[in-house]
Amino acid sequence: MTHEIVAIPCLEDNFAYLLRNGDTGRVALVDAPEAAPILEALDERGWTLSEVWLTHHHPDHVDGVPALKERHDFRTYGAAQDAHRLPPLDEALEPGTAARMVGLECRVIDVPGHTVGHVAFHVPEAKALFSADSLMALGCGRLFEGTPEQMWESLSTLMELPDDTVVYNGHDYLDTNLRFARTIERRNPDLDARADRIDSWRARDVPMGHETLGVEKATNPFLRAGLDAVKSSLDMGSQPDVAVFAEIRRRRDDFS
């Protein structure tokens, strides 16, 4: 049976995600920015929450947990190295281990950069990567705690996953990220095609669509820092990949 993933817009631009195991009916939530829209999505479908998985400690990813706990009896999962600043965990996860998300194999991936304790969850059977604020649609998270070296290594690790993996990230910054991406690569047919899809979503007033890792690798400037064409456009042809990534991140921080 098909496993179902529901993207739930929260707060101003956040996303939470429900993953339902089609064989067992068990439901997991990845991140909890706020309770109300998540409870509404569960009630609309008649689903009961079994598990909550947290990617990192920022309030806009965890603040909904207490109110959800008042309505649903679930187990909470998060990174062991971040346990001291996450809501109370029932299971502290070690990156690099294989866990089970509602019965489905889940690889816990260490992705420091945005924060030092950030993890991502890869669920191969669902072809899903829950990357939150590490790899984002046409972007990556700001480096609040980590270094460019850490984030580049994190993104490089994620790029090794299958290209047909769908990326479920933590925020909808698509419009700004698209404008910024065009300043890095002005001639990229894949980026042009993606822009058309974004325009279509906005015209229909639907939530941000989620693309595959293959699409991100073809269009996301942060994943393309190692390409000769990108280095050339930045006059950094002789620089190491991580230096190019750091420059792209610096430019994005100053972009509005």
Buried (B, 14 or more C-beta within 10 A) or exposed (E): EEBBBBBBBBBEBBBBBBBBBEEEEBBBBBBBBBBEBBBEBBEEEEBEBBBBBBBBBBEBBBBBBEBBBEBBEBEBBBBBBBBEEBBEBEEBBEBEEEBEBBBBEBBBBBBBBBBBBBBBBBBBEBBBBBBBBBBBBBBBBBBEBBBBBBBBBBBBBBBEBEEEBBBBBBBBBBEBBBEBBBEBBEEBEEBEEBBEEBEEBEEEEEEBBBBBBBBBBBBBBBBBBBBEEBBEBBEBEEBEBBBBBBBBBEBBEEEE
